[in-house]
Amino acid sequence: MYKRDIYTVLENKKIAKDVFLMKLSGDTDDICKPGQFVNIKIDGQFLRRPISVCDYTKDTLTLIY
């Protein structure tokens, strides 16, 4: 079973050539460890994208893509 949540983008910055860090704000209660995957769904886009969790806190989620 999976949980759907809505996150707010706090930061989206380039950290290397073709590599970005995105920090999201939202409920991270179901994130249990870095390396876990989350599926990103953007309205208007057909496919979801699984992205590995880099880091998380009680209220933020950090992804590198």
mmCIF file of the N, C-alpha and C atoms, coordinates in Angstrom:
data_MODEL
# 
_entry.id   MODEL 
# 
loop_
_atom_site.group_PDB 
_atom_site.id 
_atom_site.type_symbol 
_atom_site.label_atom_id 
_atom_site.label_alt_id 
_atom_site.label_comp_id 
_atom_site.label_asym_id 
_atom_site.label_entity_id 
_atom_site.label_seq_id 
_atom_site.pdbx_PDB_ins_code 
_atom_site.Cartn_x 
_atom_site.Cartn_y 
_atom_site.Cartn_z 
_atom_site.occupancy 
_atom_site.B_iso_or_equiv 
_atom_site.pdbx_formal_charge 
_atom_site.auth_seq_id 
_atom_site.auth_comp_id 
_atom_site.auth_asym_id 
_atom_site.auth_atom_id 
_atom_site.pdbx_PDB_model_num 
ATOM 1   N N  . MET A 1 1  ? 0.848  -1.174 0.000   1.00 0.00 ? 1  MET A N  1 
ATOM 2   C CA . MET A 1 1  ? 0.000  0.000  0.000   1.00 0.00 ? 1  MET A CA 1 
ATOM 3   C C  . MET A 1 1  ? 0.899  1.244  0.000   1.00 0.00 ? 1  MET A C  1 
ATOM 4   N N  . TYR A 1 2  ? 0.493  2.254  -0.663  1.00 0.00 ? 2  TYR A N  1 
ATOM 5   C CA . TYR A 1 2  ? 1.268  3.487  -0.707  1.00 0.00 ? 2  TYR A CA 1 
ATOM 6   C C  . TYR A 1 2  ? 0.410  4.654  -0.246  1.00 0.00 ? 2  TYR A C  1 
ATOM 7   N N  . LYS A 1 3  ? 1.079  5.700  0.117   1.00 0.00 ? 3  LYS A N  1 
ATOM 8   C CA . LYS A 1 3  ? 0.419  6.894  0.626   1.00 0.00 ? 3  LYS A CA 1 
ATOM 9   C C  . LYS A 1 3  ? 0.697  8.041  -0.328  1.00 0.00 ? 3  LYS A C  1 
ATOM 10  N N  . ARG A 1 4  ? -0.319 8.822  -0.612  1.00 0.00 ? 4  ARG A N  1 
ATOM 11  C CA . ARG A 1 4  ? -0.143 10.011 -1.459  1.00 0.00 ? 4  ARG A CA 1 
ATOM 12  C C  . ARG A 1 4  ? -0.077 11.240 -0.573  1.00 0.00 ? 4  ARG A C  1 
ATOM 13  N N  . ASP A 1 5  ? 0.910  12.068 -0.819  1.00 0.00 ? 5  ASP A N  1 
ATOM 14  C CA . ASP A 1 5  ? 1.068  13.322 -0.091  1.00 0.00 ? 5  ASP A CA 1 
ATOM 15  C C  . ASP A 1 5  ? 1.368  14.427 -1.081  1.00 0.00 ? 5  ASP A C  1 
ATOM 16  N N  . ILE A 1 6  ? 1.092  15.629 -0.681  1.00 0.00 ? 6  ILE A N  1 
ATOM 17  C CA . ILE A 1 6  ? 1.432  16.802 -1.476  1.00 0.00 ? 6  ILE A CA 1 
ATOM 18  C C  . ILE A 1 6  ? 2.577  17.515 -0.772  1.00 0.00 ? 6  ILE A C  1 
ATOM 19  N N  . TYR A 1 7  ? 3.616  17.811 -1.531  1.00 0.00 ? 7  TYR A N  1 
ATOM 20  C CA . TYR A 1 7  ? 4.795  18.491 -1.000  1.00 0.00 ? 7  TYR A CA 1 
ATOM 21  C C  . TYR A 1 7  ? 4.966  19.841 -1.680  1.00 0.00 ? 7  TYR A C  1 
ATOM 22  N N  . THR A 1 8  ? 5.622  20.739 -0.983  1.00 0.00 ? 8  THR A N  1 
ATOM 23  C CA . THR A 1 8  ? 5.949  22.056 -1.512  1.00 0.00 ? 8  THR A CA 1 
ATOM 24  C C  . THR A 1 8  ? 7.447  22.105 -1.779  1.00 0.00 ? 8  THR A C  1 
ATOM 25  N N  . VAL A 1 9  ? 7.834  22.582 -2.948  1.00 0.00 ? 9  VAL A N  1 
ATOM 26  C CA . VAL A 1 9  ? 9.253  22.701 -3.279  1.00 0.00 ? 9  VAL A CA 1 
ATOM 27  C C  . VAL A 1 9  ? 9.830  23.889 -2.519  1.00 0.00 ? 9  VAL A C  1 
ATOM 28  N N  . LEU A 1 10 ? 10.785 23.613 -1.635  1.00 0.00 ? 10 LEU A N  1 
ATOM 29  C CA . LEU A 1 10 ? 11.476 24.666 -0.881  1.00 0.00 ? 10 LEU A CA 1 
ATOM 30  C C  . LEU A 1 10 ? 12.718 25.149 -1.617  1.00 0.00 ? 10 LEU A C  1 
ATOM 31  N N  . GLU A 1 11 ? 13.367 24.215 -2.312  1.00 0.00 ? 11 GLU A N  1 
ATOM 32  C CA . GLU A 1 11 ? 14.634 24.528 -2.966  1.00 0.00 ? 11 GLU A CA 1 
ATOM 33  C C  . GLU A 1 11 ? 14.825 23.568 -4.134  1.00 0.00 ? 11 GLU A C  1 
ATOM 34  N N  . ASN A 1 12 ? 15.345 24.061 -5.220  1.00 0.00 ? 12 ASN A N  1 
ATOM 35  C CA . ASN A 1 12 ? 15.688 23.243 -6.380  1.00 0.00 ? 12 ASN A CA 1 
ATOM 36  C C  . ASN A 1 12 ? 16.904 23.892 -7.018  1.00 0.00 ? 12 ASN A C  1 
ATOM 37  N N  . LYS A 1 13 ? 18.089 23.365 -6.698  1.00 0.00 ? 13 LYS A N  1 
ATOM 38  C CA . LYS A 1 13 ? 19.297 24.037 -7.171  1.00 0.00 ? 13 LYS A CA 1 
ATOM 39  C C  . LYS A 1 13 ? 20.251 23.061 -7.841  1.00 0.00 ? 13 LYS A C  1 
ATOM 40  N N  . LYS A 1 14 ? 21.008 23.605 -8.782  1.00 0.00 ? 14 LYS A N  1 
ATOM 41  C CA . LYS A 1 14 ? 22.016 22.834 -9.489  1.00 0.00 ? 14 LYS A CA 1 
ATOM 42  C C  . LYS A 1 14 ? 23.224 22.668 -8.574  1.00 0.00 ? 14 LYS A C  1 
ATOM 43  N N  . ILE A 1 15 ? 23.684 21.411 -8.402  1.00 0.00 ? 15 ILE A N  1 
ATOM 44  C CA . ILE A 1 15 ? 24.839 21.178 -7.535  1.00 0.00 ? 15 ILE A CA 1 
ATOM 45  C C  . ILE A 1 15 ? 26.055 20.646 -8.302  1.00 0.00 ? 15 ILE A C  1 
ATOM 46  N N  . ALA A 1 16 ? 25.835 20.248 -9.540  1.00 0.00 ? 16 ALA A N  1 
ATOM 47  C CA . ALA A 1 16 ? 26.908 19.803 -10.430 1.00 0.00 ? 16 ALA A CA 1 
ATOM 48  C C  . ALA A 1 16 ? 26.347 19.820 -11.852 1.00 0.00 ? 16 ALA A C  1 
ATOM 49  N N  . LYS A 1 17 ? 27.194 19.528 -12.824 1.00 0.00 ? 17 LYS A N  1 
ATOM 50  C CA . LYS A 1 17 ? 26.714 19.502 -14.207 1.00 0.00 ? 17 LYS A CA 1 
ATOM 51  C C  . LYS A 1 17 ? 25.621 18.441 -14.341 1.00 0.00 ? 17 LYS A C  1 
ATOM 52  N N  . ASP A 1 18 ? 24.432 18.874 -14.735 1.00 0.00 ? 18 ASP A N  1 
ATOM 53  C CA . ASP A 1 18 ? 23.273 17.995 -14.938 1.00 0.00 ? 18 ASP A CA 1 
ATOM 54  C C  . ASP A 1 18 ? 22.808 17.275 -13.671 1.00 0.00 ? 18 ASP A C  1 
ATOM 55  N N  . VAL A 1 19 ? 23.117 17.802 -12.494 1.00 0.00 ? 19 VAL A N  1 
ATOM 56  C CA . VAL A 1 19 ? 22.690 17.210 -11.216 1.00 0.00 ? 19 VAL A CA 1 
ATOM 57  C C  . VAL A 1 19 ? 22.049 18.299 -10.366 1.00 0.00 ? 19 VAL A C  1 
ATOM 58  N N  . PHE A 1 20 ? 20.871 17.996 -9.807  1.00 0.00 ? 20 PHE A N  1 
ATOM 59  C CA . PHE A 1 20 ? 20.128 18.964 -9.018  1.00 0.00 ? 20 PHE A CA 1 
ATOM 60  C C  . PHE A 1 20 ? 19.751 18.398 -7.658  1.00 0.00 ? 20 PHE A C  1 
ATOM 61  N N  . LEU A 1 21 ? 19.634 19.284 -6.671  1.00 0.00 ? 21 LEU A N  1 
ATOM 62  C CA . LEU A 1 21 ? 19.149 18.946 -5.340  1.00 0.00 ? 21 LEU A CA 1 
ATOM 63  C C  . LEU A 1 21 ? 17.799 19.616 -5.167  1.00 0.00 ? 21 LEU A C  1 
ATOM 64  N N  . MET A 1 22 ? 16.798 18.829 -4.775  1.00 0.00 ? 22 MET A N  1 
ATOM 65  C CA . MET A 1 22 ? 15.472 19.372 -4.525  1.00 0.00 ? 22 MET A CA 1 
ATOM 66  C C  . MET A 1 22 ? 15.088 19.083 -3.080  1.00 0.00 ? 22 MET A C  1 
ATOM 67  N N  . LYS A 1 23 ? 14.715 20.125 -2.368  1.00 0.00 ? 23 LYS A N  1 
ATOM 68  C CA . LYS A 1 23 ? 14.246 19.973 -0.998  1.00 0.00 ? 23 LYS A CA 1 
ATOM 69  C C  . LYS A 1 23 ? 12.750 20.261 -0.985  1.00 0.00 ? 23 LYS A C  1 
ATOM 70  N N  . LEU A 1 24 ? 11.980 19.323 -0.425  1.00 0.00 ? 24 LEU A N  1 
ATOM 71  C CA . LEU A 1 24 ? 10.530 19.422 -0.372  1.00 0.00 ? 24 LEU A CA 1 
ATOM 72  C C  . LEU A 1 24 ? 10.060 19.510 1.067   1.00 0.00 ? 24 LEU A C  1 
ATOM 73  N N  . SER A 1 25 ? 8.962  20.220 1.274   1.00 0.00 ? 25 SER A N  1 
ATOM 74  C CA . SER A 1 25 ? 8.353  20.336 2.591   1.00 0.00 ? 25 SER A CA 1 
ATOM 75  C C  . SER A 1 25 ? 7.048  19.555 2.596   1.00 0.00 ? 25 SER A C  1 
ATOM 76  N N  . GLY A 1 26 ? 6.846  18.732 3.630   1.00 0.00 ? 26 GLY A N  1 
ATOM 77  C CA . GLY A 1 26 ? 5.608  17.960 3.735   1.00 0.00 ? 26 GLY A CA 1 
ATOM 78  C C  . GLY A 1 26 ? 5.741  16.863 4.776   1.00 0.00 ? 26 GLY A C  1 
ATOM 79  N N  . ASP A 1 27 ? 4.757  15.994 4.832   1.00 0.00 ? 27 ASP A N  1 
ATOM 80  C CA . ASP A 1 27 ? 4.702  14.907 5.803   1.00 0.00 ? 27 ASP A CA 1 
ATOM 81  C C  . ASP A 1 27 ? 5.674  13.799 5.416   1.00 0.00 ? 27 ASP A C  1 
ATOM 82  N N  . THR A 1 28 ? 6.676  13.549 6.243   1.00 0.00 ? 28 THR A N  1 
ATOM 83  C CA . THR A 1 28 ? 7.669  12.512 5.960   1.00 0.00 ? 28 THR A CA 1 
ATOM 84  C C  . THR A 1 28 ? 7.544  11.330 6.915   1.00 0.00 ? 28 THR A C  1 
ATOM 85  N N  . ASP A 1 29 ? 6.405  11.162 7.555   1.00 0.00 ? 29 ASP A N  1 
ATOM 86  C CA . ASP A 1 29 ? 6.232  10.074 8.526   1.00 0.00 ? 29 ASP A CA 1 
ATOM 87  C C  . ASP A 1 29 ? 6.477  8.690  7.935   1.00 0.00 ? 29 ASP A C  1 
ATOM 88  N N  . ASP A 1 30 ? 6.206  8.491  6.657   1.00 0.00 ? 30 ASP A N  1 
ATOM 89  C CA . ASP A 1 30 ? 6.383  7.177  6.037   1.00 0.00 ? 30 ASP A CA 1 
ATOM 90  C C  . ASP A 1 30 ? 7.768  6.954  5.459   1.00 0.00 ? 30 ASP A C  1 
ATOM 91  N N  . ILE A 1 31 ? 8.634  7.944  5.532   1.00 0.00 ? 31 ILE A N  1 
ATOM 92  C CA . ILE A 1 31 ? 10.015 7.785  5.061   1.00 0.00 ? 31 ILE A CA 1 
ATOM 93  C C  . ILE A 1 31 ? 10.802 7.205  6.231   1.00 0.00 ? 31 ILE A C  1 
ATOM 94  N N  . CYS A 1 32 ? 11.445 6.055  5.996   1.00 0.00 ? 32 CYS A N  1 
ATOM 95  C CA . CYS A 1 32 ? 12.129 5.403  7.119   1.00 0.00 ? 32 CYS A CA 1 
ATOM 96  C C  . CYS A 1 32 ? 13.649 5.397  6.992   1.00 0.00 ? 32 CYS A C  1 
ATOM 97  N N  . LYS A 1 33 ? 14.184 5.656  5.776   1.00 0.00 ? 33 LYS A N  1 
ATOM 98  C CA . LYS A 1 33 ? 15.635 5.685  5.639   1.00 0.00 ? 33 LYS A CA 1 
ATOM 99  C C  . LYS A 1 33 ? 16.044 6.249  4.286   1.00 0.00 ? 33 LYS A C  1 
ATOM 100 N N  . PRO A 1 34 ? 17.233 6.871  4.208   1.00 0.00 ? 34 PRO A N  1 
ATOM 101 C CA . PRO A 1 34 ? 17.750 7.293  2.917   1.00 0.00 ? 34 PRO A CA 1 
ATOM 102 C C  . PRO A 1 34 ? 17.895 6.067  2.010   1.00 0.00 ? 34 PRO A C  1 
ATOM 103 N N  . GLY A 1 35 ? 17.707 6.260  0.715   1.00 0.00 ? 35 GLY A N  1 
ATOM 104 C CA . GLY A 1 35 ? 17.759 5.159  -0.237  1.00 0.00 ? 35 GLY A CA 1 
ATOM 105 C C  . GLY A 1 35 ? 16.381 4.629  -0.592  1.00 0.00 ? 35 GLY A C  1 
ATOM 106 N N  . GLN A 1 36 ? 15.403 4.938  0.251   1.00 0.00 ? 36 GLN A N  1 
ATOM 107 C CA . GLN A 1 36 ? 14.021 4.561  -0.051  1.00 0.00 ? 36 GLN A CA 1 
ATOM 108 C C  . GLN A 1 36 ? 13.568 5.361  -1.264  1.00 0.00 ? 36 GLN A C  1 
ATOM 109 N N  . PHE A 1 37 ? 12.691 4.799  -2.071  1.00 0.00 ? 37 PHE A N  1 
ATOM 110 C CA . PHE A 1 37 ? 12.221 5.493  -3.263  1.00 0.00 ? 37 PHE A CA 1 
ATOM 111 C C  . PHE A 1 37 ? 10.878 6.169  -3.008  1.00 0.00 ? 37 PHE A C  1 
ATOM 112 N N  . VAL A 1 38 ? 10.710 7.310  -3.638  1.00 0.00 ? 38 VAL A N  1 
ATOM 113 C CA . VAL A 1 38 ? 9.419  7.987  -3.677  1.00 0.00 ? 38 VAL A CA 1 
ATOM 114 C C  . VAL A 1 38 ? 9.066  8.168  -5.148  1.00 0.00 ? 38 VAL A C  1 
ATOM 115 N N  . ASN A 1 39 ? 7.798  8.140  -5.459  1.00 0.00 ? 39 ASN A N  1 
ATOM 116 C CA . ASN A 1 39 ? 7.330  8.377  -6.820  1.00 0.00 ? 39 ASN A CA 1 
ATOM 117 C C  . ASN A 1 39 ? 6.880  9.822  -6.922  1.00 0.00 ? 39 ASN A C  1 
ATOM 118 N N  . ILE A 1 40 ? 7.390  10.519 -7.901  1.00 0.00 ? 40 ILE A N  1 
ATOM 119 C CA . ILE A 1 40 ? 7.040  11.913 -8.118  1.00 0.00 ? 40 ILE A CA 1 
ATOM 120 C C  . ILE A 1 40 ? 6.008  11.982 -9.233  1.00 0.00 ? 40 ILE A C  1 
ATOM 121 N N  . LYS A 1 41 ? 4.872  12.574 -8.944  1.00 0.00 ? 41 LYS A N  1 
ATOM 122 C CA . LYS A 1 41 ? 3.820  12.761 -9.947  1.00 0.00 ? 41 LYS A CA 1 
ATOM 123 C C  . LYS A 1 41 ? 3.600  14.263 -10.116 1.00 0.00 ? 41 LYS A C  1 
ATOM 124 N N  . ILE A 1 42 ? 3.653  14.711 -11.344 1.00 0.00 ? 42 ILE A N  1 
ATOM 125 C CA . ILE A 1 42 ? 3.435  16.119 -11.661 1.00 0.00 ? 42 ILE A CA 1 
ATOM 126 C C  . ILE A 1 42 ? 2.211  16.194 -12.564 1.00 0.00 ? 42 ILE A C  1 
ATOM 127 N N  . ASP A 1 43 ? 1.262  17.034 -12.188 1.00 0.00 ? 43 ASP A N  1 
ATOM 128 C CA . ASP A 1 43 ? 0.053  17.196 -12.991 1.00 0.00 ? 43 ASP A CA 1 
ATOM 129 C C  . ASP A 1 43 ? 0.421  17.519 -14.431 1.00 0.00 ? 43 ASP A C  1 
ATOM 130 N N  . GLY A 1 44 ? -0.273 16.870 -15.360 1.00 0.00 ? 44 GLY A N  1 
ATOM 131 C CA . GLY A 1 44 ? -0.033 17.105 -16.773 1.00 0.00 ? 44 GLY A CA 1 
ATOM 132 C C  . GLY A 1 44 ? 1.021  16.192 -17.376 1.00 0.00 ? 44 GLY A C  1 
ATOM 133 N N  . GLN A 1 45 ? 1.733  15.428 -16.550 1.00 0.00 ? 45 GLN A N  1 
ATOM 134 C CA . GLN A 1 45 ? 2.752  14.497 -17.039 1.00 0.00 ? 45 GLN A CA 1 
ATOM 135 C C  . GLN A 1 45 ? 2.203  13.073 -16.973 1.00 0.00 ? 45 GLN A C  1 
ATOM 136 N N  . PHE A 1 46 ? 2.512  12.260 -17.946 1.00 0.00 ? 46 PHE A N  1 
ATOM 137 C CA . PHE A 1 46 ? 1.947  10.922 -18.069 1.00 0.00 ? 46 PHE A CA 1 
ATOM 138 C C  . PHE A 1 46 ? 2.575  9.918  -17.099 1.00 0.00 ? 46 PHE A C  1 
ATOM 139 N N  . LEU A 1 47 ? 3.908  9.884  -17.006 1.00 0.00 ? 47 LEU A N  1 
ATOM 140 C CA . LEU A 1 47 ? 4.592  8.878  -16.193 1.00 0.00 ? 47 LEU A CA 1 
ATOM 141 C C  . LEU A 1 47 ? 5.085  9.465  -14.872 1.00 0.00 ? 47 LEU A C  1 
ATOM 142 N N  . ARG A 1 48 ? 4.986  8.666  -13.816 1.00 0.00 ? 48 ARG A N  1 
ATOM 143 C CA . ARG A 1 48 ? 5.589  9.043  -12.535 1.00 0.00 ? 48 ARG A CA 1 
ATOM 144 C C  . ARG A 1 48 ? 7.062  8.675  -12.584 1.00 0.00 ? 48 ARG A C  1 
ATOM 145 N N  . ARG A 1 49 ? 7.848  9.321  -11.779 1.00 0.00 ? 49 ARG A N  1 
ATOM 146 C CA . ARG A 1 49 ? 9.285  9.070  -11.745 1.00 0.00 ? 49 ARG A CA 1 
ATOM 147 C C  . ARG A 1 49 ? 9.703  8.640  -10.342 1.00 0.00 ? 49 ARG A C  1 
ATOM 148 N N  . PRO A 1 50 ? 10.264 7.425  -10.185 1.00 0.00 ? 50 PRO A N  1 
ATOM 149 C CA . PRO A 1 50 ? 10.782 7.030  -8.877  1.00 0.00 ? 50 PRO A CA 1 
ATOM 150 C C  . PRO A 1 50 ? 12.143 7.679  -8.652  1.00 0.00 ? 50 PRO A C  1 
ATOM 151 N N  . ILE A 1 51 ? 12.318 8.275  -7.490  1.00 0.00 ? 51 ILE A N  1 
ATOM 152 C CA . ILE A 1 51 ? 13.579 8.940  -7.146  1.00 0.00 ? 51 ILE A CA 1 
ATOM 153 C C  . ILE A 1 51 ? 13.965 8.510  -5.739  1.00 0.00 ? 51 ILE A C  1 
ATOM 154 N N  . SER A 1 52 ? 15.234 8.212  -5.543  1.00 0.00 ? 52 SER A N  1 
ATOM 155 C CA . SER A 1 52 ? 15.738 7.766  -4.246  1.00 0.00 ? 52 SER A CA 1 
ATOM 156 C C  . SER A 1 52 ? 15.850 8.946  -3.277  1.00 0.00 ? 52 SER A C  1 
ATOM 157 N N  . VAL A 1 53 ? 15.495 8.694  -2.032  1.00 0.00 ? 53 VAL A N  1 
ATOM 158 C CA . VAL A 1 53 ? 15.594 9.707  -0.977  1.00 0.00 ? 53 VAL A CA 1 
ATOM 159 C C  . VAL A 1 53 ? 17.061 9.866  -0.595  1.00 0.00 ? 53 VAL A C  1 
ATOM 160 N N  . CYS A 1 54 ? 17.541 11.091 -0.597  1.00 0.00 ? 54 CYS A N  1 
ATOM 161 C CA . CYS A 1 54 ? 18.916 11.390 -0.189  1.00 0.00 ? 54 CYS A CA 1 
ATOM 162 C C  . CYS A 1 54 ? 18.978 11.628 1.322   1.00 0.00 ? 54 CYS A C  1 
ATOM 163 N N  . ASP A 1 55 ? 18.008 12.397 1.834   1.00 0.00 ? 55 ASP A N  1 
ATOM 164 C CA . ASP A 1 55 ? 17.974 12.738 3.257   1.00 0.00 ? 55 ASP A CA 1 
ATOM 165 C C  . ASP A 1 55 ? 16.551 13.148 3.611   1.00 0.00 ? 55 ASP A C  1 
ATOM 166 N N  . TYR A 1 56 ? 16.234 13.142 4.893   1.00 0.00 ? 56 TYR A N  1 
ATOM 167 C CA . TYR A 1 56 ? 14.917 13.587 5.342   1.00 0.00 ? 56 TYR A CA 1 
ATOM 168 C C  . TYR A 1 56 ? 14.981 14.039 6.793   1.00 0.00 ? 56 TYR A C  1 
ATOM 169 N N  . THR A 1 57 ? 14.044 14.883 7.159   1.00 0.00 ? 57 THR A N  1 
ATOM 170 C CA . THR A 1 57 ? 13.835 15.288 8.544   1.00 0.00 ? 57 THR A CA 1 
ATOM 171 C C  . THR A 1 57 ? 12.352 15.106 8.820   1.00 0.00 ? 57 THR A C  1 
ATOM 172 N N  . LYS A 1 58 ? 11.898 15.582 9.958   1.00 0.00 ? 58 LYS A N  1 
ATOM 173 C CA . LYS A 1 58 ? 10.486 15.456 10.320  1.00 0.00 ? 58 LYS A CA 1 
ATOM 174 C C  . LYS A 1 58 ? 9.576  16.112 9.287   1.00 0.00 ? 58 LYS A C  1 
ATOM 175 N N  . ASP A 1 59 ? 10.008 17.214 8.688   1.00 0.00 ? 59 ASP A N  1 
ATOM 176 C CA . ASP A 1 59 ? 9.155  17.982 7.779   1.00 0.00 ? 59 ASP A CA 1 
ATOM 177 C C  . ASP A 1 59 ? 9.719  18.192 6.385   1.00 0.00 ? 59 ASP A C  1 
ATOM 178 N N  . THR A 1 60 ? 10.927 17.672 6.087   1.00 0.00 ? 60 THR A N  1 
ATOM 179 C CA . THR A 1 60 ? 11.510 17.916 4.769   1.00 0.00 ? 60 THR A CA 1 
ATOM 180 C C  . THR A 1 60 ? 12.041 16.612 4.158   1.00 0.00 ? 60 THR A C  1 
ATOM 181 N N  . LEU A 1 61 ? 12.105 16.624 2.856   1.00 0.00 ? 61 LEU A N  1 
ATOM 182 C CA . LEU A 1 61 ? 12.591 15.489 2.071   1.00 0.00 ? 61 LEU A CA 1 
ATOM 183 C C  . LEU A 1 61 ? 13.584 16.027 1.061   1.00 0.00 ? 61 LEU A C  1 
ATOM 184 N N  . THR A 1 62 ? 14.775 15.446 0.975   1.00 0.00 ? 62 THR A N  1 
ATOM 185 C CA . THR A 1 62 ? 15.789 15.902 0.033   1.00 0.00 ? 62 THR A CA 1 
ATOM 186 C C  . THR A 1 62 ? 16.018 14.827 -1.023  1.00 0.00 ? 62 THR A C  1 
ATOM 187 N N  . LEU A 1 63 ? 15.941 15.234 -2.275  1.00 0.00 ? 63 LEU A N  1 
ATOM 188 C CA . LEU A 1 63 ? 16.145 14.346 -3.410  1.00 0.00 ? 63 LEU A CA 1 
ATOM 189 C C  . LEU A 1 63 ? 17.267 14.914 -4.283  1.00 0.00 ? 63 LEU A C  1 
ATOM 190 N N  . ILE A 1 64 ? 18.084 14.044 -4.847  1.00 0.00 ? 64 ILE A N  1 
ATOM 191 C CA . ILE A 1 64 ? 19.100 14.461 -5.813  1.00 0.00 ? 64 ILE A CA 1 
ATOM 192 C C  . ILE A 1 64 ? 18.783 13.748 -7.119  1.00 0.00 ? 64 ILE A C  1 
ATOM 193 N N  . TYR A 1 65 ? 18.688 14.525 -8.193  1.00 0.00 ? 65 TYR A N  1 
ATOM 194 C CA . TYR A 1 65 ? 18.358 13.949 -9.492  1.00 0.00 ? 65 TYR A CA 1 
ATOM 195 C C  . TYR A 1 65 ? 19.182 14.588 -10.578 1.00 0.00 ? 65 TYR A C  1 
# 
